Each structure stands twice: as structure tokens, then as C-alpha cells.
Amino acid sequence: MFEAQSMQMRIIPPVKPYFQKEDIEDIKNSIEEILLSGMLTLHEYTRKFENEFAKIHKVKYAIAVSSGTAALEIALRCLKLQEGDEVLIPTNTFTATAAAVIFAGGRPVFTDINPKTLCLDAENVQNKITSKTKGIIAVHIGGLVCPDIKKIREICEDHKLFLIEDAAHAHGSTIDGEPAGSLGDVGAFSFYPTKVITTAEGGIITTDDDDINTRARVLRDQGKENFGSNIIIELGYNWRMNEINAAIGIIQLRRLNEIIDKRNAIARVYDREFSKLKALTPIFTPLNLRNNYYKYVLVAEDGYDRDVLKEKLKEKGVRCGGEVYWPPLHLQPLYQRLLSTKKGDYPIAEDICRRMICPPIYPDMSIEDAEYVVAKFKEALAEV
């Protein structure tokens, strides 16, 4: 009997790319066309993807690159980061945010976060600015545009600092109708396979600045003055996106609004059901924001062991996603060595990240799947 029940157990993965059958056929046809053309990089599919991405995100330019990490480093170099310059970033972000600052010659300085949004807090940012501060990277965590982004932009203007949006999670997300990637000097997106839309691997830079657009295109292609030239004018790198990745991106981009709507439908179920549980508190989205729900984030009350809870859920067929982020960067061994950070430096992030848990969310989930996840959460909570 137990074996039969186990075989019938529903498995809900943490995330799943969204490719409809007709999209797969379109991608196949595009790949065939690309291969037959012999133009495998920085050609018409890349240009089309860039133009369509820029239009949707309401910017003049989009520059396709090999990864979100590349997008961040190129952005920093375009903004002329110098050795000794400091860049403020939240401690609860992926290593790429901090590593890109170091690779570009600067020094990342961590800040604590707002526990209600998981994003940068304008007051924390203001208190961290010194004479060495060159800019700020605001990270849109889990698809939620940093609610303080406009206040942070004002702070940057007052102090003559650059503002980069790490929008790796935030494709199509908005605040007051303004898209992520259009709110600072530069936006940097990722198309890693887990993201809301994917190109398998890749990233993109968004900007309205003519000079940044020009320099970013030089840097991504080995520092050549243009794609057809052998004249090297910058110390660039191979940060190109190939045509096949771009072809996938074009198809995915057509589905972006549909994908966000489907994720929001699941989030509404989670909002309604998880808000009834005393043990878990959802991170809610302010009414003026459109969240793409790259992650749906819950915060467990003290007394619950997050790792034990996740293991219980896994036994019941529910695989939770990775946190955003645990451990925070100031507790990571690398940054403790490089930046001399330690436990206790950023107590809000330490506390909230230790207790967060991310249930599955992806476009192919049904309402019944979401209700199943909630039911298994209730069972697991009763067992821990």
C-alpha cells in the first residue's frame, strides 16, 4: 500500500523553463536558418532580440552579452570605475554582483536590507556613502523592483553617483509602470535557465546613454572598434551572445507577459493561503509594483528549522527553490577573506535570510499544483 502511494506522489520541482510545443518548433526553424547562413554570432537575430528587449523595457538600447555577470562588469567599466572606488550593494545578492565590482577594479561595500521587501533600504544606503563611494547597485530581489529605487536614484543624483540596476530577476517587472532596467544609468539582466525567461545562457545591458551603448558593444567583442574590424581600441573580452541564444530569447520574449500572468496567478493562491498560517509570513508586493515572481518568498517564524522543513517537503514531493540569498555575501568565506566581514555586521539580512523559504513557482504550475504545495507545507509544518 505504501509503495503504491509513493509511486502516485506528485512531484513539484522548484522551477521549470516555459517552452510551448510551437515555440520549440520556431526555435528549431531559427537554428536551421542560422546554421545555413553561416552567421553564428552578433548578426540579425541578436539585433532583433536587442531591439525587442529595449522596446519592452522602454529604453533606447539593449546590448546582448554572454551572461548577467558580464552585463554587470561591462556596465561598471562603462561607468569608469577606478581602483579604490566603492560601490554599495545589498549583502543578500548573488556573488556576481560583488565579484563584478572587484573584476572591474572597485571594492564592494555591503549594506543591510529592508526586511519587508528584501531590497536595499534608502536610509541604509544614505548612511553608507563616503568620499570613496562611486555608485550603487540596486538588486531587484526575486522579481520585486526595489521599492526604494526612486529615493535611491535621488540620493545618487545628490551625490553624483551612478546607479546600476541588477535586474537579473526582474524581466518585465515594473514600479509605477516604469520597467526594471529603465530606472538607473544601466540595467543588467540574466537569462540563466532558471530565470523568468531564458536564452539557455546569456545576459543583456539596458541604457538610454549613447556613450554607454557604444562602449558596451566594444567591450563585449574583445575591444574591437566594431565587429568587422581588427582594430583594438579597448581592453575588452569575449562577452558576445551567439545567434542561437538570441533566437531562443526572441521566442521567450514573446511569452513574457503570459509568463508573468501565470506566475502571478500562482502567487495569488500563495498569498491567500499562506497568509492564513501563523508559522509563515509572505513577502507581499506593494500595489504600485508589478512583480514577475521569479521567486515567491516566505519567512518562517523563529523556532522552525528551515532546512528540516525543506527536507520534509522534499519527502512529500515539493522541491523548494534556492533562497535569495543564504548565506548573505558578508558570511561567505571569500568575502570574509577579501573584505574582513563577519557575523553580526548586517543583522537584518542575517535574520531574514536564515528564515526565508521559497516554494515552487513556474508558469506550467496549475492552481491545483499550488494548492497541493500549500497542503504539503501544512503537513510539514506539523511535523517539524
C-alpha positions as CSV (number, residue, x, y, z in Angstrom):
1,M,0.0,0.0,0.0
2,F,2.8,2.5,1.0
3,E,4.7,1.7,-2.2
4,A,1.6,2.4,-4.3
5,Q,1.0,5.7,-2.6
6,S,4.7,6.7,-3.1
7,M,4.5,5.9,-6.8
8,Q,1.5,8.2,-7.1
9,M,3.1,11.1,-5.2
10,R,3.0,14.3,-7.1
11,I,6.4,15.9,-7.7
12,I,6.6,19.6,-7.9
13,P,10.0,20.9,-9.0
14,P,11.2,24.3,-7.8
15,V,11.4,25.8,-11.3
16,K,10.8,24.8,-14.9
17,P,11.6,26.7,-18.2
18,Y,8.5,27.5,-20.2
19,F,8.7,26.3,-23.8
20,Q,5.5,25.5,-25.6
21,K,5.5,23.0,-28.5
22,E,5.0,25.7,-31.1
23,D,7.9,27.7,-29.6
24,I,10.2,24.7,-29.8
25,E,9.4,24.3,-33.5
26,D,10.0,28.0,-34.1
27,I,13.4,27.7,-32.3
28,K,14.3,24.7,-34.4
29,N,13.5,26.6,-37.6
30,S,15.5,29.6,-36.5
31,I,18.5,27.4,-35.6
32,E,18.4,25.8,-39.0
33,E,18.3,29.2,-40.7
34,I,21.2,30.4,-38.5
35,L,23.3,27.4,-39.3
36,L,22.7,27.6,-43.0
37,S,23.5,31.3,-43.0
38,G,26.9,30.7,-41.5
39,M,26.5,33.9,-39.3
40,L,26.6,32.4,-35.8
41,T,27.2,35.5,-33.7
42,L,26.3,39.2,-33.5
43,H,24.1,39.1,-36.5
44,E,20.4,39.7,-37.3
45,Y,18.9,37.5,-34.5
46,T,21.0,39.3,-31.9
47,R,20.0,42.7,-33.3
48,K,16.3,41.7,-33.3
49,F,16.4,40.4,-29.8
50,E,18.1,43.6,-28.6
51,N,15.6,45.8,-30.3
52,E,12.6,43.9,-29.0
53,F,14.0,43.8,-25.4
54,A,14.7,47.5,-25.5
55,K,11.2,48.3,-26.7
56,I,9.5,46.2,-24.0
57,H,11.7,47.7,-21.2
58,K,11.3,51.3,-22.5
59,V,15.0,52.1,-23.1
60,K,16.9,53.3,-26.2
61,Y,19.4,50.5,-26.2
62,A,19.8,46.9,-25.2
63,I,23.2,45.1,-25.6
64,A,23.1,41.3,-25.6
65,V,26.1,39.6,-23.8
66,S,27.1,36.2,-22.7
67,S,25.8,36.3,-19.1
68,G,24.3,38.5,-16.4
69,T,27.7,38.7,-14.8
70,A,29.2,40.0,-18.0
71,A,26.4,42.6,-18.1
72,L,27.3,43.9,-14.7
73,E,31.1,44.1,-15.3
74,I,30.6,45.8,-18.6
75,A,28.2,48.3,-17.0
76,L,30.8,49.1,-14.3
77,R,33.6,49.5,-16.8
78,C,31.4,51.8,-19.0
79,L,30.8,53.9,-15.9
80,K,34.6,54.2,-15.5
81,L,35.0,52.5,-12.1
82,Q,38.5,53.1,-10.8
83,E,40.8,51.3,-8.4
84,G,39.7,52.2,-4.8
85,D,36.2,53.3,-5.9
86,E,33.5,51.8,-3.6
87,V,30.1,50.5,-4.8
88,L,27.3,49.9,-2.4
89,I,25.3,46.7,-2.8
90,P,22.9,44.7,-0.7
91,T,24.5,41.8,1.2
92,N,21.7,39.4,0.1
93,T,22.6,39.1,-3.5
94,F,24.4,36.6,-5.8
95,T,28.2,36.6,-5.8
96,A,28.2,38.0,-9.3
97,T,27.0,41.4,-8.1
98,A,30.1,41.8,-5.8
99,A,32.5,39.9,-8.0
100,A,31.8,42.2,-11.0
101,V,32.7,45.2,-8.9
102,I,36.1,43.5,-7.9
103,F,36.8,42.4,-11.5
104,A,36.1,46.0,-12.7
105,G,38.7,47.3,-10.2
106,G,36.4,48.5,-7.4
107,R,35.5,47.5,-3.9
108,P,32.0,46.3,-3.0
109,V,30.6,47.7,0.2
110,F,27.6,45.7,1.7
111,T,24.5,47.2,3.2
112,D,21.7,45.8,5.2
113,I,18.2,45.4,3.8
114,N,14.5,46.2,4.4
115,P,13.0,43.0,5.9
116,K,9.6,43.7,4.3
117,T,11.0,43.9,0.8
118,L,14.4,42.1,1.0
119,C,15.8,45.0,-1.1
120,L,18.1,48.0,-0.4
121,D,16.7,50.5,2.0
122,A,17.3,54.2,1.2
123,E,18.2,55.1,4.7
124,N,20.9,52.3,4.9
125,V,22.3,53.5,1.6
126,Q,22.5,57.1,2.7
127,N,24.3,56.1,5.9
128,K,26.9,54.1,3.9
129,I,28.0,56.8,1.5
130,T,31.6,58.0,1.9
131,S,34.0,60.1,-0.1
132,K,35.1,56.8,-1.8
133,T,31.6,55.8,-3.0
134,K,31.3,55.9,-6.7
135,G,27.9,54.2,-7.3
136,I,25.2,52.0,-6.1
137,I,23.9,48.7,-7.4
138,A,20.2,48.1,-6.5
139,V,19.2,44.5,-6.8
140,H,15.6,43.7,-7.6
141,I,15.2,40.6,-5.4
142,G,13.1,37.7,-6.6
143,G,11.4,39.8,-9.3
144,L,10.4,42.7,-7.0
145,V,11.7,46.0,-8.2
146,C,13.4,47.7,-5.2
147,P,10.6,49.8,-3.8
148,D,13.1,52.5,-2.7
149,I,14.6,52.7,-6.2
150,K,13.4,56.3,-6.8
151,K,14.6,57.5,-3.5
152,I,17.9,55.8,-4.2
153,R,18.1,57.5,-7.6
154,E,17.6,60.9,-5.9
155,I,20.4,60.0,-3.5
156,C,22.6,59.2,-6.4
157,E,21.8,62.4,-8.2
158,D,22.5,64.4,-5.0
159,H,25.9,62.7,-4.5
160,K,26.8,62.4,-8.2
161,L,26.9,58.6,-8.0
162,F,26.0,56.1,-10.8
163,L,23.0,53.8,-10.3
164,I,23.1,50.3,-11.8
165,E,20.0,48.0,-11.6
166,D,20.9,44.4,-11.1
167,A,17.7,43.2,-12.8
168,A,18.8,39.6,-13.2
169,H,15.5,38.5,-11.6
170,A,13.3,41.3,-12.9
171,H,12.4,40.8,-16.6
172,G,9.1,42.7,-17.2
173,S,8.7,43.8,-13.6
174,T,7.7,47.5,-13.1
175,I,7.2,50.2,-10.5
176,D,4.6,52.9,-11.2
177,G,4.5,51.5,-14.8
178,E,8.3,52.0,-15.3
179,P,10.1,48.8,-16.2
180,A,13.1,47.4,-14.4
181,G,16.2,48.3,-16.4
182,S,15.0,51.8,-17.2
183,L,15.3,53.2,-13.7
184,G,19.0,53.9,-13.4
185,D,22.0,54.6,-15.6
186,V,22.3,51.0,-16.6
187,G,20.3,47.8,-16.1
188,A,21.8,44.3,-16.2
189,F,19.7,41.2,-16.8
190,S,20.4,37.5,-16.8
191,F,19.0,34.7,-19.0
192,Y,20.3,31.7,-16.9
193,P,18.0,28.7,-17.3
194,T,16.1,29.3,-14.0
195,K,15.2,32.9,-14.9
196,V,11.7,34.1,-15.9
197,I,12.8,34.0,-19.5
198,T,15.9,32.3,-20.7
199,T,18.3,32.1,-23.6
200,A,20.0,29.0,-22.0
201,E,22.9,31.2,-21.1
202,G,23.2,35.0,-21.6
203,G,22.6,38.4,-20.4
204,I,21.6,41.9,-21.6
205,I,22.5,45.5,-20.7
206,T,19.9,48.3,-20.9
207,T,20.6,52.0,-21.1
208,D,19.5,55.3,-22.6
209,D,23.1,56.6,-22.7
210,D,24.6,56.8,-26.1
211,D,28.2,56.6,-24.8
212,I,27.5,53.6,-22.6
213,N,25.8,51.8,-25.6
214,T,28.8,52.4,-27.8
215,R,31.4,51.4,-25.3
216,A,29.5,48.3,-24.1
217,R,29.4,47.0,-27.7
218,V,33.2,47.5,-28.0
219,L,33.9,45.8,-24.6
220,R,31.8,42.7,-25.3
221,D,33.7,42.0,-28.5
222,Q,37.3,41.9,-27.5
223,G,37.6,45.7,-27.5
224,K,37.4,46.0,-31.3
225,E,36.1,49.2,-32.8
226,N,33.4,47.3,-34.5
227,F,32.5,43.7,-35.3
228,G,34.1,43.7,-38.7
229,S,37.4,45.4,-37.6
230,N,40.7,44.1,-36.3
231,I,41.5,47.5,-34.7
232,I,41.6,47.1,-30.9
233,I,40.6,50.3,-29.0
234,E,39.7,48.9,-25.5
235,L,40.8,46.1,-23.3
236,G,37.7,44.0,-23.9
237,Y,36.7,40.4,-23.6
238,N,34.7,37.7,-25.4
239,W,31.4,38.6,-23.8
240,R,29.3,38.0,-27.0
241,M,25.9,36.4,-27.2
242,N,25.6,33.9,-30.1
243,E,22.8,33.9,-32.6
244,I,21.2,30.7,-31.3
245,N,20.9,32.1,-27.8
246,A,19.4,35.2,-29.3
247,A,16.9,33.2,-31.3
248,I,15.7,31.5,-28.1
249,G,15.4,34.8,-26.5
250,I,13.2,36.3,-29.2
251,I,10.7,33.4,-28.7
252,Q,10.8,33.7,-24.9
253,L,10.4,37.4,-25.0
254,R,7.1,37.0,-26.9
255,R,5.8,34.9,-24.0
256,L,7.0,37.3,-21.3
257,N,3.6,38.9,-20.3
258,E,2.0,35.4,-20.5
259,I,4.7,34.0,-18.2
260,I,4.3,36.9,-15.7
261,D,0.5,36.5,-15.7
262,K,0.8,32.8,-15.0
263,R,3.3,33.3,-12.2
264,N,1.0,36.0,-10.7
265,A,-1.9,33.5,-10.7
266,I,0.1,31.1,-8.6
267,A,1.3,33.9,-6.3
268,R,-2.3,34.9,-5.7
269,V,-3.1,31.4,-4.4
270,Y,0.0,31.5,-2.2
271,D,-0.9,35.0,-0.9
272,R,-4.3,33.8,0.1
273,E,-3.4,30.5,1.6
274,F,0.0,31.2,3.3
275,S,-1.3,34.4,4.9
276,K,-3.6,32.1,6.9
277,L,-0.7,30.3,8.5
278,K,0.9,31.8,11.7
279,A,4.2,30.0,11.0
280,L,4.9,31.7,7.7
281,T,4.8,35.3,6.5
282,P,4.7,36.1,2.8
283,I,6.8,39.0,1.4
284,F,4.0,41.0,-0.2
285,T,4.2,43.2,-3.3
286,P,3.3,46.9,-2.9
287,L,0.3,47.9,-5.1
288,N,2.4,50.2,-7.3
289,L,4.7,47.3,-8.4
290,R,4.2,44.6,-10.9
291,N,6.2,41.6,-9.7
292,N,7.2,38.8,-12.1
293,Y,7.6,36.4,-9.2
294,Y,10.9,34.9,-10.2
295,K,10.7,33.8,-6.5
296,Y,7.8,33.7,-4.1
297,V,9.3,34.3,-0.7
298,L,8.0,33.2,2.7
299,V,9.6,33.9,6.1
300,A,9.2,31.3,8.8
301,E,8.7,32.3,12.4
302,D,11.5,31.7,14.9
303,G,11.5,28.1,16.1
304,Y,11.2,26.5,12.8
305,D,14.3,24.9,11.2
306,R,14.2,25.9,7.6
307,D,16.4,23.1,6.4
308,V,14.4,20.4,8.2
309,L,11.2,21.9,6.8
310,K,12.6,21.8,3.3
311,E,13.6,18.2,3.7
312,K,10.1,17.2,5.0
313,L,8.6,18.9,1.9
314,K,11.0,17.1,-0.4
315,E,9.8,13.8,1.1
316,K,6.3,14.9,0.2
317,G,7.2,15.7,-3.5
318,V,7.7,19.5,-3.1
319,R,11.1,20.8,-4.0
320,C,11.7,24.4,-2.8
321,G,13.8,26.9,-4.7
322,G,17.0,28.5,-3.5
323,E,16.8,31.4,-1.1
324,V,17.6,35.0,-2.1
325,Y,20.1,34.6,-0.6
326,W,21.6,32.4,2.0
327,P,24.2,32.8,3.2
328,P,24.4,36.5,2.5
329,L,27.6,37.6,1.0
330,H,29.2,39.0,4.1
331,L,29.1,35.5,5.6
332,Q,30.6,33.8,2.5
333,P,34.2,32.7,3.1
334,L,35.5,34.5,0.1
335,Y,34.2,37.9,1.1
336,Q,35.1,37.4,4.7
337,R,38.7,37.0,3.5
338,L,38.6,39.8,1.0
339,L,36.6,42.4,2.9
340,S,37.0,41.3,6.5
341,T,33.3,41.0,7.0
342,K,31.9,38.9,9.9
343,K,28.8,37.6,11.5
344,G,26.7,40.3,13.0
345,D,27.7,43.0,10.5
346,Y,24.3,43.0,8.8
347,P,21.8,41.6,11.4
348,I,18.6,42.2,9.4
349,A,19.8,40.2,6.4
350,E,21.2,37.5,8.6
351,D,17.9,37.1,10.4
352,I,15.6,37.3,7.4
353,C,17.7,35.2,5.0
354,R,18.1,32.5,7.7
355,R,14.3,32.1,7.9
356,M,13.2,32.5,4.3
357,I,11.9,29.7,2.2
358,C,10.8,29.7,-1.5
359,P,8.0,27.4,-2.6
360,P,7.9,26.2,-6.2
361,I,6.7,28.7,-8.8
362,Y,6.7,28.4,-12.6
363,P,4.3,29.1,-15.5
364,D,3.3,25.4,-16.0
365,M,2.0,25.1,-12.5
366,S,-1.7,24.7,-12.2
367,I,-3.9,26.1,-9.4
368,E,-4.2,22.6,-8.2
369,D,-0.4,22.3,-8.0
370,A,-0.3,25.4,-5.9
371,E,-2.9,24.2,-3.6
372,Y,-1.0,20.9,-3.3
373,V,2.1,22.8,-2.3
374,V,0.2,24.6,0.4
375,A,-1.3,21.4,1.7
376,K,2.2,19.8,1.9
377,F,3.5,22.9,3.7
378,K,0.8,22.5,6.3
379,E,1.7,18.8,6.8
380,A,5.4,19.5,7.0
381,L,4.9,22.4,9.5
382,A,3.0,20.0,11.7
383,E,6.0,17.6,11.7
384,V,8.8,20.0,12.5
